[in-house]
Amino acid sequence: MAPIVKRQRLHQYIEIANNHDIDLLLDYVENSMSPYVPYNKWDDHEFIAEMEARVKSLENGTDKGHTWEEVKEMARQALSAKKAK
């Protein structure tokens, strides 16, 4: 069977499927295609929730955060400590 015919048949099944069948089809396709689909953090609800929580804690002062200079200095110190071992 030609790929175009296979695609047409899939489209036909999708058009007539009920909600339960659509969920099953989607789960199957996503699970089988996941190794080939790159991870997009902006589609990850847990990632987005974590980022929103971090922004909120910075904005309300719960977390003071670090300046870019502080981050670079911490990285330098960590690298120096690793080299010293």
C-alpha positions in Angstrom: 0.0 0.0 0.0 1.4 3.4 -1.0 2.2 5.9 1.8 -0.4 8.4 0.5 -3.1 5.8 0.7 -2.1 4.9 4.3 -2.2 8.6 5.2 -5.7 8.9 3.7 -6.9 5.9 5.6 -5.6 7.3 8.9 -7.4 10.6 8.2 -10.6 8.7 7.5 -10.3 6.8 10.8 -9.6 10.0 12.7 -12.7 11.7 11.2 -15.0 8.9 12.3 -13.5 8.0 15.7 -15.3 8.8 18.9 -13.6 10.7 21.7 -12.4 7.5 23.4 -10.9 6.2 20.2 -9.2 9.5 19.5 -7.6 9.4 22.9 -6.3 5.8 22.3 -5.0 6.7 18.8 -3.3 9.8 20.1 -1.7 7.9 23.0 -0.5 5.2 20.6 1.0 7.7 18.1 2.6 9.9 20.7 4.2 6.9 22.4 5.5 5.4 19.2 6.8 8.7 17.8 8.3 10.1 21.1 11.9 9.0 20.2 11.6 11.1 17.0 9.9 14.2 18.4 12.2 16.6 20.1 11.3 17.7 23.7 9.8 21.1 23.8 9.9 22.5 27.3 7.2 25.1 26.5 4.7 22.2 26.0 5.6 20.8 29.4 3.1 21.9 31.9 5.3 20.9 34.9 8.2 23.0 33.5 6.0 26.0 32.9 4.5 25.7 36.5 8.1 25.5 37.9 9.2 28.6 36.0 6.1 30.6 37.0 6.7 29.7 40.7 10.4 30.8 40.4 9.4 34.1 38.8 6.8 34.7 41.5 9.3 34.0 44.2 11.7 36.5 42.7 9.0 39.1 42.2 7.7 38.8 45.8 11.1 38.8 47.3 11.0 35.2 48.7 14.1 34.4 46.6 16.7 37.2 46.2 18.2 35.5 43.2 21.8 36.2 42.0 23.3 38.7 39.7 25.2 37.6 36.6 28.5 38.5 38.3 27.6 36.4 41.3 26.7 33.4 39.0 30.0 33.7 37.2 32.0 33.9 40.4 30.2 30.8 41.8 31.1 29.0 38.6 34.7 30.0 38.8 34.9 28.8 42.4 33.3 25.5 41.6 35.7 25.0 38.7 38.7 25.9 40.8 37.6 23.5 43.6 37.2 20.7 41.0 40.6 21.4 39.5 42.2 21.3 43.0 41.1 17.7 43.6 
